[in-house]
Amino acid sequence: MKLLGLHHVSAITAAAAKNVDFYTQVLGLRLIKKTVNQDDVSVYHLFYGDERGTAGTEVTFFEIPHAGQTRTGNNSISALSLRVPNDKALDYWKNRFEQLDVKHGEITDQAGRLALSFEDFEGQRFFLVSDEHDNGMRGGTPWEKSPVPAEYGIVGLGPVHLTIPKAENTILILEQVMGFRKKGSYPSPVAGQPDVVIYETGEGGTGTEVHLEERNDLPQERPGRGSVHHVAFRVETEEELKQWVDRIGQLQISNSGFVDRFYFRSLYFREPNGILFELATDGPGFDTDEELEFLGESLALPPFLESRRASIEANLKPLNTKQ
């Protein structure tokens, strides 16, 4: 049993329509699935990714219309990353962000690769990271209808940043339970704090990493719009996921058990600092119920919700998702 890398990340938005505009028109990602939160069908669950919605490229958002602003802090997924092909692409993105008034930082070195920090319109924290020297897990294929030129386009998820008060507890889960290995470290962005430690899985590389930042000077985060709900890691098959269900259960880690999300199968559990982890299968995939050409244009519902379509659609505000 080996985790292949990052599968997807899920965050919170209070404004689905603006969210679609930012992630498709500013970042140039493809809206690969417009569906509902299976645990609360009154709100959207939006999936963005590469041309096909390949596992490892997906950023998803739960809509919570009245969510307050996040109060950042500890015990959190404090930043996400998106991969771009090379260093030159970061120059393109810095200029693009300046033209579109997107809040951003400067291009800096992050553990030997160049990175550019930015935030979306709700304060969701990101880095764009360069794959110039990456030799690990391959990225995806940018959406051909993207407003961003393909040579600069986003090709997948990069390192997920966790800010936690007790790194040793999370390290125990990563190493002893999930099979991650330590890759290295780099100085904390805050003077006087411990180095950020890098863990990787699978083939290694940008799309497989978790970065741990230990901080004892922060209050616990109060999540809202602009916060990350959970991070998911790739499991190749459903059979292997069932083995993970057994393993996590045998270790007496509280968990969800096997969950069928239709587009993939999942297992959820929390690591010791309270951050929600998901293990998710690569398939069946997002073209299971829609043709690849038309992904994300219509409201898609898994079969177990189809009988409720009329009432579900009546409670949702229409989104302009025609591509």
MILO-523074 format. One line per 2 residues: number of its first residue (from 1); their letters; for each residue x, y, z of N, C-alpha, C. Coordinates in Angstrom, 2 decimals, decimal comma. Layout:
<sites>
NUM> a> X/Y/Z/X/Y/Z/X/Y/Z; ...
</sites>
This chain:
<sites>
1> mk> 0,84/-1,19/0,00/0,00/0,00/0,00/0,88/1,24/0,00; 0,76/2,04/-1,04/1,58/3,25/-1,14/0,74/4,39/-1,68
3> ll> 0,77/5,52/-0,98/0,09/6,71/-1,46/0,92/7,31/-2,60; 0,23/7,73/-3,68/0,92/8,18/-4,88/1,28/9,66/-4,86
5> gl> 0,58/10,44/-4,04/0,81/11,88/-4,01/-0,46/12,59/-3,59; -0,53/13,87/-3,89/-1,73/14,64/-3,58/-2,84/14,30/-4,58
7> hh> -4,07/14,22/-4,10/-5,23/13,94/-4,95/-6,02/15,21/-5,21; -6,49/15,85/-4,13/-7,19/17,13/-4,25/-7,12/17,86/-2,91
9> vs> -7,49/19,11/-2,93/-7,68/19,89/-1,71/-9,07/20,50/-1,79; -9,73/20,62/-0,65/-11,08/21,20/-0,60/-11,10/22,38/0,35
11> ai> -11,63/23,50/-0,12/-11,64/24,74/0,64/-13,06/25,30/0,70; -13,20/26,46/1,33/-14,51/27,05/1,58/-14,61/28,40/0,88
13> ta> -15,73/28,60/0,19/-16,04/29,90/-0,41/-17,42/30,34/0,04; -17,62/31,65/0,13/-18,94/32,19/0,44/-19,63/32,73/-0,80
15> aa> -18,97/32,63/-1,96/-19,50/33,26/-3,17/-19,17/32,39/-4,38; -20,06/31,45/-4,69/-19,79/30,47/-5,75/-19,56/31,13/-7,10
17> ak> -20,38/32,12/-7,46/-20,25/32,75/-8,78/-18,90/33,44/-8,94; -18,47/34,19/-7,92/-17,18/34,85/-7,97/-16,05/33,82/-7,96
19> nv> -16,27/32,73/-7,25/-15,28/31,67/-7,20/-15,04/31,08/-8,59; -16,12/30,82/-9,32/-15,99/30,29/-10,68/-15,22/31,27/-11,56
21> df> -15,54/32,54/-11,45/-14,88/33,55/-12,27/-13,38/33,60/-11,97; -13,01/33,58/-10,68/-11,60/33,69/-10,32/-10,81/32,47/-10,79
23> yt> -11,32/31,29/-10,52/-10,52/30,09/-10,77/-10,50/29,70/-12,25; -11,50/30,10/-13,01/-11,47/29,81/-14,44/-10,89/30,95/-15,25
25> qv> -11,25/32,19/-14,93/-10,84/33,32/-15,77/-9,53/33,97/-15,32; -9,23/33,92/-14,03/-7,97/34,48/-13,55/-6,88/33,41/-13,54
27> lg> -7,17/32,27/-12,90/-6,17/31,20/-12,82/-6,18/30,29/-14,04; -7,26/30,31/-14,81/-7,29/29,52/-16,04/-7,51/28,04/-15,85
29> lr> -8,00/27,62/-14,67/-8,32/26,22/-14,45/-9,64/25,87/-15,13; -9,87/24,60/-15,36/-11,13/24,17/-15,92/-12,10/23,80/-14,80
31> li> -13,33/24,28/-14,89/-14,39/23,80/-14,00/-14,79/22,42/-14,49; -14,36/21,39/-13,77/-14,56/20,03/-14,26/-15,82/19,37/-13,70
33> kk> -16,37/19,94/-12,62/-17,60/19,37/-12,09/-18,33/20,43/-11,27; -19,57/20,66/-11,66/-20,47/21,52/-10,89/-21,50/20,60/-10,25
35> tv> -21,37/20,38/-8,95/-22,27/19,48/-8,26/-22,62/20,09/-6,90; -23,13/19,28/-6,00/-23,50/19,77/-4,67/-22,71/19,03/-3,61
37> nq> -22,63/19,65/-2,45/-22,03/19,01/-1,29/-22,91/17,81/-0,92; -22,38/16,62/-1,01/-23,19/15,43/-0,76/-23,68/15,34/0,68
39> dd> -23,04/16,10/1,58/-23,49/16,13/2,98/-24,43/17,29/3,27; -24,59/18,20/2,31/-25,52/19,34/2,42/-25,87/19,78/1,00
41> vs> -26,91/19,21/0,44/-27,21/19,40/-0,99/-27,78/20,78/-1,30; -27,90/21,65/-0,31/-28,41/23,00/-0,56/-27,32/23,94/-1,09
43> vy> -26,06/23,47/-1,12/-24,95/24,32/-1,55/-24,11/23,60/-2,60; -23,40/24,41/-3,38/-22,55/23,87/-4,43/-21,28/23,22/-3,88
45> hl> -20,78/22,25/-4,64/-19,41/21,76/-4,51/-18,81/21,87/-5,90; -17,80/22,73/-6,03/-17,19/23,05/-7,32/-15,81/22,44/-7,40
47> fy> -15,51/21,78/-8,53/-14,22/21,12/-8,75/-13,51/21,78/-9,93; -12,24/22,14/-9,73/-11,41/22,69/-10,80/-10,19/21,80/-10,98
49> gd> -9,66/21,78/-12,21/-8,47/20,98/-12,45/-7,92/21,20/-13,83; -7,23/20,18/-14,32/-6,65/20,26/-15,65/-7,69/19,85/-16,69
51> er> -7,25/19,57/-17,90/-8,15/19,26/-19,01/-9,15/18,15/-18,69; -8,71/17,12/-17,97/-9,55/15,95/-17,69/-9,96/15,85/-16,22
53> gt> -9,48/16,76/-15,37/-9,71/16,61/-13,95/-8,88/15,48/-13,38; -7,64/15,38/-13,83/-6,74/14,31/-13,40/-6,48/14,38/-11,91
55> ag> -6,47/13,23/-11,25/-6,12/13,20/-9,83/-4,76/13,83/-9,62; -4,68/14,73/-8,64/-3,44/15,47/-8,40/-3,47/16,87/-8,95
57> te> -4,57/17,23/-9,64/-4,70/18,59/-10,20/-5,90/19,34/-9,63; -6,64/18,73/-8,74/-7,97/19,22/-8,38/-7,98/20,14/-7,14
59> vt> -8,60/21,29/-7,31/-8,91/22,21/-6,22/-10,43/22,29/-6,15; -11,02/22,02/-5,00/-12,47/22,02/-4,89/-12,93/22,99/-3,80
61> ff> -14,16/23,45/-3,95/-14,72/24,41/-2,99/-16,13/24,02/-2,58; -16,35/24,01/-1,26/-17,69/23,95/-0,71/-18,21/25,37/-0,57
63> ei> -19,42/25,61/-1,05/-20,00/26,94/-0,87/-20,74/27,00/0,47; -20,36/27,95/1,32/-21,08/28,25/2,56/-21,40/29,73/2,50
65> ph> -22,60/30,10/2,01/-22,88/31,50/1,67/-22,66/32,52/2,78; -22,87/32,13/4,03/-22,74/33,11/5,12/-21,49/32,87/5,96
67> ag> -20,52/32,20/5,40/-19,28/31,93/6,14/-18,56/33,24/6,46; -18,10/33,36/7,69/-17,32/34,53/8,09/-15,91/34,44/7,56
69> qt> -15,16/35,51/7,73/-13,77/35,52/7,28/-12,93/34,63/8,19; -12,01/33,91/7,62/-11,10/33,05/8,39/-10,20/33,89/9,29
71> rt> -10,02/33,41/10,51/-9,01/33,98/11,40/-7,86/32,99/11,41; -6,80/33,34/10,72/-5,72/32,38/10,49/-5,00/32,03/11,78
73> gn> -4,41/30,83/11,78/-3,70/30,40/12,97/-3,25/28,97/12,88; -3,08/28,36/14,02/-2,54/27,02/14,14/-3,54/25,94/13,83
75> ns> -3,07/24,69/13,82/-3,93/23,52/13,56/-4,68/23,69/12,24; -3,93/24,05/11,20/-4,59/24,40/9,95/-3,78/23,98/8,74
77> is> -4,50/23,84/7,62/-3,85/23,80/6,31/-3,70/25,26/5,91; -2,52/25,79/6,12/-2,33/27,24/6,10/-2,04/27,81/4,72
79> al> -1,65/26,97/3,77/-1,45/27,44/2,40/-1,46/26,24/1,46; -1,90/26,51/0,23/-1,90/25,52/-0,84/-0,90/25,96/-1,91
81> sl> -0,55/25,05/-2,78/0,35/25,38/-3,88/-0,20/24,85/-5,19; 0,12/25,55/-6,27/-0,22/25,13/-7,62/1,05/25,13/-8,45
83> rv> 1,22/24,09/-9,25/2,43/23,91/-10,04/2,33/24,64/-11,38; 3,43/25,27/-11,78/3,56/25,83/-13,14/4,83/25,26/-13,76
85> pn> 4,94/25,27/-15,10/5,98/24,49/-15,76/7,42/24,87/-15,46; 7,68/26,18/-15,26/9,08/26,59/-15,15/9,17/27,97/-14,50
87> dk> 10,40/28,43/-14,31/10,63/29,72/-13,67/10,06/30,87/-14,48; 10,16/30,77/-15,80/9,65/31,84/-16,67/8,16/32,04/-16,45
89> al> 7,45/30,97/-16,17/6,00/31,08/-15,95/5,69/31,97/-14,75; 6,55/31,97/-13,74/6,30/32,81/-12,57/6,36/34,29/-12,93
91> dy> 7,24/34,67/-13,84/7,28/36,06/-14,30/5,97/36,42/-14,99; 5,47/35,50/-15,81/4,18/35,74/-16,47/3,10/35,95/-15,43
93> wk> 3,04/35,09/-14,41/1,97/35,17/-13,41/2,09/36,43/-12,55; 3,29/36,82/-12,23/3,46/38,05/-11,45/2,90/39,24/-12,23
95> nr> 3,20/39,33/-13,50/2,65/40,40/-14,34/1,13/40,29/-14,46; 0,63/39,07/-14,60/-0,82/38,86/-14,71/-1,53/39,31/-13,43
97> fe> -0,98/38,94/-12,30/-1,59/39,34/-11,02/-1,59/40,86/-10,86; -0,52/41,50/-11,30/-0,48/42,97/-11,20/-1,54/43,61/-12,09
99> ql> -1,73/43,07/-13,29/-2,72/43,61/-14,22/-4,15/43,38/-13,72; -4,38/42,26/-13,03/-5,73/41,91/-12,58/-5,98/42,24/-11,11
101> dv> -5,05/42,96/-10,49/-5,20/43,39/-9,09/-5,39/42,22/-8,13; -4,62/41,17/-8,36/-4,61/40,03/-7,45/-3,49/40,24/-6,43
103> kh> -3,83/40,13/-5,15/-2,84/40,32/-4,10/-1,76/39,24/-4,20; -0,49/39,66/-4,22/0,60/38,70/-4,38/1,86/39,22/-3,73
105> ge> 2,82/38,30/-3,52/4,12/38,67/-3,00/5,16/38,73/-4,10; 6,42/38,53/-3,71/7,52/38,50/-4,66/7,91/37,05/-4,95
107> it> 8,63/36,85/-6,03/9,15/35,52/-6,34/10,32/35,23/-5,41; 10,24/34,12/-4,67/11,25/33,77/-3,69/11,69/32,32/-3,89
109> dq> 12,74/31,95/-3,20/13,22/30,56/-3,21/12,56/29,81/-2,06; 11,98/28,67/-2,38/11,35/27,83/-1,36/11,90/26,41/-1,52
111> ag> 12,87/26,09/-0,68/13,48/24,76/-0,70/14,07/24,40/-2,07; 14,73/25,38/-2,70/15,40/25,10/-3,96/14,54/25,24/-5,20
113> rl> 13,30/25,65/-5,04/12,46/25,94/-6,22/11,84/27,32/-6,04; 11,62/28,02/-7,14/11,06/29,36/-7,06/9,56/29,28/-6,81
115> al> 9,06/30,25/-6,04/7,65/30,28/-5,67/7,14/31,71/-5,61; 5,86/31,88/-5,88/5,20/33,18/-5,86/3,93/33,06/-5,03
117> sf> 3,84/33,79/-3,93/2,65/33,74/-3,09/1,56/34,64/-3,65; 0,30/34,25/-3,45/-0,84/35,09/-3,82/-2,06/34,67/-3,04
119> ed> -3,11/35,49/-3,09/-4,37/35,19/-2,43/-5,52/35,38/-3,40; -6,58/34,60/-3,22/-7,78/34,83/-4,04/-8,60/35,95/-3,41
121> fe> -9,79/36,19/-3,93/-10,59/37,33/-3,51/-11,15/37,18/-2,10; -11,05/36,00/-1,51/-11,51/35,78/-0,14/-10,36/35,54/0,83
123> gq> -9,14/35,74/0,36/-7,97/35,56/1,22/-7,43/34,15/1,28; -7,91/33,27/0,37/-7,35/31,92/0,32/-5,87/32,01/-0,07
125> rf> -5,00/31,37/0,71/-3,55/31,55/0,56/-2,95/30,46/-0,33; -2,16/30,91/-1,31/-1,56/30,01/-2,28/-0,11/30,38/-2,54
127> fl> 0,63/29,39/-3,07/1,90/29,62/-3,75/1,77/29,04/-5,15; 2,31/29,73/-6,13/2,63/29,11/-7,41/4,06/28,63/-7,30
129> vs> 4,31/27,36/-7,64/5,66/26,82/-7,53/6,14/26,33/-8,89; 7,40/26,58/-9,17/7,99/26,22/-10,45/8,44/24,76/-10,46
131> de> 8,13/24,07/-11,56/8,59/22,70/-11,78/9,88/22,65/-12,59; 10,60/23,77/-12,66/11,82/23,85/-13,48/12,79/22,70/-13,23
133> hd> 12,96/22,34/-11,96/13,94/21,30/-11,62/13,27/20,08/-11,00; 11,98/19,92/-11,23/11,25/18,80/-10,61/11,40/17,53/-11,43
135> ng> 11,73/16,44/-10,75/11,89/15,15/-11,42/10,96/14,09/-10,85; 9,92/14,50/-10,13/9,02/13,56/-9,50/7,76/13,32/-10,30
137> mr> 6,65/13,18/-9,59/5,37/12,87/-10,22/5,01/13,91/-11,28; 4,62/13,45/-12,44/4,27/14,34/-13,54/3,01/15,14/-13,24
139> gg> 2,94/16,33/-13,81/1,75/17,15/-13,70/0,72/16,79/-14,76; -0,36/17,54/-14,80/-1,42/17,32/-15,76/-1,25/18,15/-17,02
141> tp> -2,34/18,29/-17,76/-2,36/19,04/-19,02/-3,29/20,22/-18,89; -2,81/21,45/-19,07/-3,69/22,62/-18,93/-4,88/22,56/-19,88
143> we> -5,98/23,13/-19,45/-7,22/23,20/-20,22/-6,98/23,97/-21,52; -7,37/23,39/-22,63/-7,08/24,01/-23,94/-7,84/25,31/-24,17
145> ks> -8,96/25,51/-23,45/-9,73/26,75/-23,60/-9,39/27,78/-22,53; -8,35/27,56/-21,80/-7,95/28,46/-20,74/-7,54/29,82/-21,29
147> pv> -7,83/30,90/-20,57/-7,34/32,22/-20,98/-5,84/32,39/-20,75; -5,23/31,43/-20,05/-3,79/31,46/-19,80/-3,08/30,62/-20,85
149> pa> -2,06/31,13/-21,50/-1,32/30,33/-22,49/-0,82/29,02/-21,90; -0,90/27,95/-22,67/-0,56/26,62/-22,17/0,85/26,54/-21,61
151> ey> 1,79/27,30/-22,22/3,18/27,20/-21,76/3,38/27,77/-20,36; 2,38/28,53/-19,86/2,45/29,08/-18,51/1,39/28,48/-17,58
153> gi> 0,57/27,60/-18,10/-0,61/27,14/-17,38/-0,31/26,30/-16,16; -1,26/26,28/-15,24/-1,17/25,49/-14,01/-1,33/24,01/-14,37
155> vg> -0,44/23,16/-13,84/-0,45/21,75/-14,21/-0,76/20,81/-13,05; -1,09/21,36/-11,89/-1,46/20,49/-10,79/-1,22/21,10/-9,43
157> lg> -1,45/20,29/-8,42/-1,23/20,70/-7,04/0,23/20,58/-6,67; 0,71/21,56/-5,92/2,03/21,51/-5,32/1,92/21,30/-3,82
159> pv> 2,99/21,54/-3,09/3,03/21,24/-1,66/1,87/21,86/-0,87; 1,36/21,08/0,06/0,34/21,54/1,01/1,06/21,90/2,30
161> hl> 0,77/23,10/2,82/1,44/23,61/4,02/0,54/23,42/5,24; 1,07/22,76/6,26/0,35/22,58/7,52/1,05/23,40/8,60
163> ti> 0,28/24,18/9,35/0,81/24,91/10,50/0,24/24,27/11,75; 1,12/23,75/12,60/0,70/22,91/13,72/1,54/23,21/14,96
165> pk> 0,98/22,99/16,16/1,73/23,26/17,39/2,68/22,14/17,78; 2,39/20,89/17,35/3,22/19,74/17,74/3,53/18,90/16,50
167> ae> 4,63/19,21/15,87/4,97/18,53/14,62/5,21/17,04/14,82; 5,77/16,65/15,97/6,12/15,24/16,16/4,91/14,33/16,06
169> nt> 3,73/14,80/16,48/2,54/13,97/16,42/2,09/13,73/14,97; 2,16/14,78/14,16/1,79/14,65/12,75/2,82/13,82/12,00
171> il> 4,10/14,01/12,34/5,17/13,24/11,71/4,96/11,74/11,95; 4,54/11,38/13,12/4,29/9,97/13,44/3,26/9,37/12,49
173> il> 2,18/10,11/12,23/1,15/9,63/11,31/1,69/9,57/9,88; 2,38/10,62/9,45/2,90/10,66/8,09/3,88/9,52/7,84
175> eq> 4,81/9,31/8,76/5,86/8,32/8,54/5,38/6,90/8,83; 4,83/6,68/10,01/4,56/5,33/10,48/3,25/4,76/9,95
177> vm> 2,29/5,63/9,64/0,99/5,15/9,16/0,87/5,30/7,65; 1,25/6,47/7,11/0,98/6,79/5,72/2,16/6,55/4,78
179> gf> 3,33/6,28/5,34/4,47/5,93/4,51/5,20/7,10/3,88; 5,02/8,31/4,39/5,78/9,46/3,90/7,23/9,36/4,38
181> rk> 8,12/10,05/3,70/9,52/10,08/4,10/10,01/11,54/4,12; 10,92/11,81/5,02/11,46/13,16/5,14/12,37/13,45/3,96
183> kg> 12,16/14,63/3,35/12,96/15,04/2,19/13,99/16,10/2,55; 13,65/16,99/3,46/14,55/18,09/3,80/13,83/19,13/4,61
185> sy> 14,38/20,34/4,61/13,77/21,44/5,36/14,25/22,76/4,79; 13,61/23,84/5,22/14,04/25,18/4,84/13,62/26,15/5,94
187> ps> 14,26/27,32/6,01/13,99/28,24/7,12/12,53/28,69/7,17; 12,02/28,82/8,38/10,67/29,34/8,58/10,59/30,77/8,05
189> pv> 9,43/31,16/7,51/9,27/32,56/7,09/9,21/33,52/8,27; 9,11/32,99/9,49/9,06/33,82/10,70/10,34/33,61/11,50
191> ag> 11,06/34,68/11,75/12,33/34,60/12,46/12,14/33,95/13,84; 13,08/33,09/14,20/13,05/32,48/15,52/12,21/31,23/15,63
193> qp> 11,56/30,83/14,54/10,73/29,63/14,56/11,48/28,46/13,92; 11,10/27,23/14,27/11,80/26,06/13,70/11,68/26,00/12,18
195> dv> 12,63/25,33/11,57/12,59/25,15/10,12/11,30/24,44/9,68; 10,85/24,75/8,47/9,74/24,03/7,86/10,29/22,70/7,34
197> vi> 9,63/21,60/7,69/10,12/20,27/7,33/9,28/19,72/6,18; 9,95/19,13/5,19/9,30/18,62/3,98/9,19/17,10/4,04
199> ye> 7,98/16,61/3,79/7,74/15,17/3,65/7,16/14,89/2,27; 7,53/13,74/1,69/7,04/13,39/0,37/6,64/11,92/0,35
201> tg> 5,86/11,54/-0,66/5,43/10,17/-0,82/5,53/9,78/-2,30; 5,22/8,53/-2,62/5,21/8,08/-4,00/6,52/8,33/-4,71
203> eg> 6,42/8,84/-5,96/7,61/9,15/-6,75/8,37/10,36/-6,23; 7,77/11,09/-5,30/8,39/12,31/-4,82/8,15/13,46/-5,78
205> gt> 8,64/14,63/-5,40/8,49/15,81/-6,25/7,37/16,72/-5,78; 7,20/17,78/-6,55/6,30/18,87/-6,18/4,89/18,42/-5,83
207> gt> 4,37/17,45/-6,57/2,98/17,04/-6,39/2,75/15,99/-5,34; 3,76/15,75/-4,49/3,64/14,69/-3,48/3,96/15,18/-2,07
209> ev> 4,18/16,48/-1,91/4,78/16,99/-0,67/3,79/17,59/0,32; 4,13/17,41/1,60/3,50/18,10/2,73/4,60/18,86/3,45
211> hl> 4,39/20,16/3,69/5,36/20,98/4,39/4,81/21,30/5,78; 5,57/20,95/6,82/5,13/21,13/8,21/5,83/22,32/8,84
213> ee> 5,03/23,27/9,29/5,55/24,44/9,98/5,06/24,39/11,43; 5,98/24,18/12,36/5,62/24,11/13,78/5,64/25,52/14,37
215> rn> 4,50/25,89/14,95/4,37/27,23/15,56/3,68/27,10/16,91; 4,31/27,66/17,94/3,71/27,65/19,28/3,29/29,05/19,72
217> dl> 3,32/30,00/18,78/3,02/31,39/19,11/1,70/31,85/18,50; 0,86/30,92/18,03/-0,36/31,27/17,32/-1,59/30,69/18,00
219> pq> -2,72/31,40/17,94/-3,97/30,79/18,38/-4,45/29,78/17,34; -5,39/28,95/17,72/-5,95/28,00/16,76/-6,76/28,74/15,70
221> er> -6,63/28,31/14,46/-7,36/28,96/13,37/-8,86/28,83/13,58; -9,59/29,89/13,21/-11,05/29,85/13,16/-11,45/29,87/11,69
223> pg> -11,84/28,72/11,14/-12,06/28,63/9,70/-13,32/29,34/9,24; -13,30/29,80/8,01/-14,43/30,43/7,35/-14,11/30,51/5,87
225> rg> -14,66/31,49/5,17/-14,30/31,65/3,77/-12,81/31,96/3,67; -12,16/31,34/2,71/-10,73/31,52/2,58/-9,92/30,54/3,42
227> sv> -10,57/29,48/3,93/-9,83/28,45/4,67/-9,91/27,13/3,91; -9,03/26,20/4,28/-8,99/24,88/3,63/-9,66/23,87/4,55
229> hh> -10,57/23,09/3,99/-11,33/22,10/4,77/-10,52/20,82/4,97; -9,92/20,30/3,89/-9,13/19,07/4,03/-8,20/18,89/2,83
231> va> -7,28/17,97/2,98/-6,38/17,56/1,90/-6,56/16,07/1,67; -6,57/15,67/0,39/-6,73/14,26/0,03/-5,48/13,76/-0,68
233> fr> -5,18/12,49/-0,44/-4,00/11,84/-1,01/-4,44/10,68/-1,90; -3,68/10,43/-2,95/-4,05/9,48/-3,99/-3,82/8,02/-3,60
235> ve> -4,88/7,22/-3,80/-4,80/5,77/-3,71/-5,19/5,24/-5,10; -4,44/4,29/-5,61/-4,62/3,90/-7,01/-5,97/3,22/-7,27
237> te> -6,39/2,29/-6,41/-7,58/1,49/-6,70/-8,51/1,41/-5,50; -9,74/1,00/-5,77/-10,72/0,81/-4,70/-10,30/-0,33/-3,78
239> ee> -9,74/-1,38/-4,33/-9,29/-2,50/-3,51/-8,22/-2,06/-2,52; -7,31/-1,21/-2,99/-6,27/-0,72/-2,09/-6,85/0,19/-1,02
241> lk> -7,84/1,01/-1,38/-8,48/1,87/-0,39/-9,11/1,03/0,73; -9,72/-0,08/0,38/-10,33/-0,95/1,40/-9,26/-1,50/2,34
243> qw> -8,06/-1,72/1,83/-6,96/-2,14/2,70/-6,59/-1,02/3,67; -6,62/0,22/3,17/-6,36/1,37/4,05/-7,44/1,49/5,12
245> vd> -8,70/1,24/4,75/-9,78/1,28/5,74/-9,48/0,29/6,87; -9,06/-0,91/6,49/-8,73/-1,92/7,50/-7,54/-1,48/8,35
247> ri> -6,52/-0,93/7,70/-5,32/-0,52/8,44/-5,61/0,59/9,43; -6,32/1,61/8,99/-6,63/2,73/9,89/-7,51/2,25/11,04
249> gq> -8,45/1,36/10,75/-9,30/0,80/11,80/-8,51/-0,01/12,81; -7,59/-0,84/12,32/-6,78/-1,67/13,21/-5,91/-0,83/14,13
251> lq> -5,51/0,36/13,67/-4,71/1,26/14,49/-5,56/2,09/15,44; -6,87/1,83/15,42/-7,84/2,50/16,29/-7,82/4,02/16,12
253> is> -7,63/4,44/14,86/-7,76/5,85/14,51/-9,19/6,09/14,08; -9,86/7,01/14,73/-11,25/7,31/14,37/-11,34/7,72/12,91
255> ns> -12,29/7,15/12,17/-12,36/7,40/10,74/-13,77/7,25/10,21; -13,96/7,63/8,96/-15,28/7,62/8,32/-15,69/6,24/7,84
257> gf> -14,71/5,33/7,68/-14,97/4,12/6,94/-15,03/4,42/5,45; -15,33/3,42/4,66/-15,38/3,55/3,20/-16,54/4,46/2,80
259> vd> -16,27/5,47/1,97/-17,29/6,42/1,50/-17,28/6,45/-0,02; -18,45/6,29/-0,63/-18,58/6,34/-2,09/-18,98/7,74/-2,51
261> rf> -18,04/8,48/-3,12/-18,32/9,82/-3,63/-18,68/9,80/-5,11; -18,88/8,63/-5,68/-19,25/8,39/-7,07/-18,10/8,66/-8,02
263> yf> -17,51/9,84/-7,98/-16,40/10,17/-8,87/-15,09/9,57/-8,36; -15,06/9,26/-7,07/-13,94/8,56/-6,44/-14,46/7,97/-5,14
265> rs> -13,68/7,07/-4,53/-14,02/6,48/-3,24/-13,07/7,04/-2,19; -13,54/7,17/-0,96/-12,78/7,92/0,03/-12,77/7,28/1,41
267> ly> -11,79/7,71/2,19/-11,66/7,42/3,61/-11,18/8,70/4,28; -11,83/9,09/5,39/-11,47/10,32/6,08/-11,03/10,01/7,51
269> fr> -10,01/10,74/7,98/-9,61/10,68/9,38/-8,82/11,95/9,73; -8,71/12,23/11,01/-7,96/13,41/11,45/-6,63/12,99/12,05
271> ep> -5,59/13,74/11,69/-4,29/13,50/12,31/-4,29/14,18/13,69; -3,26/13,95/14,54/-3,34/14,38/15,94/-3,52/15,86/16,18
273> ng> -3,15/16,73/15,24/-3,36/18,17/15,41/-4,72/18,63/14,88; -5,57/17,67/14,52/-6,94/17,99/14,15/-7,19/18,28/12,69
275> il> -6,19/18,12/11,83/-6,34/18,41/10,41/-6,95/17,20/9,72; -7,95/17,46/8,87/-8,67/16,38/8,21/-7,92/15,89/6,98
277> fe> -7,61/14,60/6,98/-6,98/13,93/5,85/-8,01/13,04/5,16; -7,89/12,93/3,85/-8,71/12,03/3,06/-7,78/11,18/2,20
279> la> -8,11/9,92/2,06/-7,48/9,07/1,05/-8,53/8,85/-0,02; -8,18/9,07/-1,29/-9,17/9,01/-2,37/-8,60/8,26/-3,57
281> td> -9,45/7,49/-4,21/-9,03/6,71/-5,37/-8,90/7,59/-6,61; -8,06/7,16/-7,54/-7,87/7,90/-8,79/-9,13/7,88/-9,66
283> gp> -9,93/6,84/-9,57/-11,13/6,73/-10,40/-12,37/6,50/-9,57; -13,53/6,40/-10,23/-13,76/6,27/-11,68/-13,46/7,52/-12,51
285> gf> -13,54/8,74/-11,95/-13,22/9,94/-12,71/-14,41/10,82/-12,97; -14,13/12,03/-13,46/-15,18/13,05/-13,61/-15,93/12,96/-14,93
287> dt> -15,45/12,13/-15,85/-16,20/11,93/-17,10/-17,10/10,70/-17,03; -17,35/10,23/-15,81/-18,23/9,08/-15,61/-19,67/9,38/-16,02
289> de> -20,13/10,60/-15,75/-21,51/10,96/-16,04/-21,65/12,15/-16,99; -20,54/12,62/-17,54/-20,57/13,72/-18,51/-19,51/13,45/-19,58
291> el> -19,79/13,89/-20,80/-18,77/13,80/-21,84/-17,64/14,77/-21,52; -16,42/14,37/-21,84/-15,25/15,16/-21,51/-15,36/16,59/-22,04
293> ef> -15,93/16,75/-23,22/-16,03/18,07/-23,86/-16,89/19,03/-23,05; -17,86/18,48/-22,29/-18,84/19,34/-21,62/-18,74/19,31/-20,10
295> lg> -17,62/18,86/-19,57/-17,46/18,80/-18,12/-17,75/20,15/-17,48; -18,51/20,14/-16,39/-18,73/21,33/-15,59/-19,76/22,30/-16,09
297> es> -20,39/22,04/-17,23/-21,34/23,01/-17,79/-22,73/22,88/-17,18; -23,11/21,69/-16,75/-24,44/21,45/-16,18/-24,28/20,91/-14,77
299> la> -25,36/21,00/-13,99/-25,34/20,46/-12,64/-25,30/18,94/-12,71; -24,25/18,35/-12,18/-24,10/16,90/-12,16/-24,44/16,38/-10,77
301> lp> -25,23/15,33/-10,73/-25,60/14,70/-9,47/-25,29/13,22/-9,53; -24,74/12,66/-8,46/-24,52/11,21/-8,43/-25,88/10,49/-8,45
303> pf> -25,92/9,25/-8,87/-27,20/8,54/-9,01/-28,06/8,56/-7,76; -27,44/8,52/-6,59/-28,24/8,47/-5,35/-28,89/9,81/-5,02
305> le> -28,58/10,87/-5,77/-29,25/12,17/-5,59/-30,13/12,54/-6,78; -30,09/11,79/-7,85/-30,78/12,15/-9,08/-32,27/12,31/-8,89
307> sr> -32,88/11,50/-8,05/-34,34/11,58/-7,84/-34,74/12,89/-7,16; -33,78/13,59/-6,59/-34,05/14,86/-5,89/-33,64/16,06/-6,72
309> ra> -33,34/15,87/-8,00/-32,80/16,94/-8,83/-33,67/18,20/-8,83; -34,97/18,06/-9,01/-35,84/19,23/-9,12/-35,74/20,10/-7,87
311> si> -35,82/19,50/-6,70/-35,78/20,28/-5,46/-34,39/20,85/-5,22; -33,35/20,10/-5,58/-31,98/20,59/-5,40/-31,73/21,80/-6,30
313> ea> -32,11/21,70/-7,56/-31,89/22,82/-8,48/-32,68/24,06/-8,07; -33,86/23,85/-7,50/-34,71/24,98/-7,09/-34,07/25,79/-5,98
315> nl> -33,18/25,18/-5,21/-32,58/25,87/-4,06/-31,19/26,42/-4,36; -30,72/26,27/-5,60/-29,40/26,76/-5,96/-29,49/27,99/-6,85
317> kp> -28,62/28,95/-6,62/-28,53/30,10/-7,52/-27,82/29,70/-8,79; -28,35/30,05/-9,97/-27,69/29,66/-11,21/-26,28/30,24/-11,31
319> ln> -25,36/29,49/-11,92/-24,01/29,93/-12,16/-23,77/29,94/-13,67; -23,08/30,96/-14,14/-22,71/31,01/-15,55/-21,45/30,20/-15,76
321> tk> -21,62/28,92/-16,17/-20,48/28,03/-16,30/-20,32/27,56/-17,75; -20,96/28,22/-18,68/-20,80/27,86/-20,10/-19,37/28,15/-20,52
323> q> -18,71/27,14/-21,09/-17,31/27,29/-21,47/-17,15/27,43/-22,97
</sites>
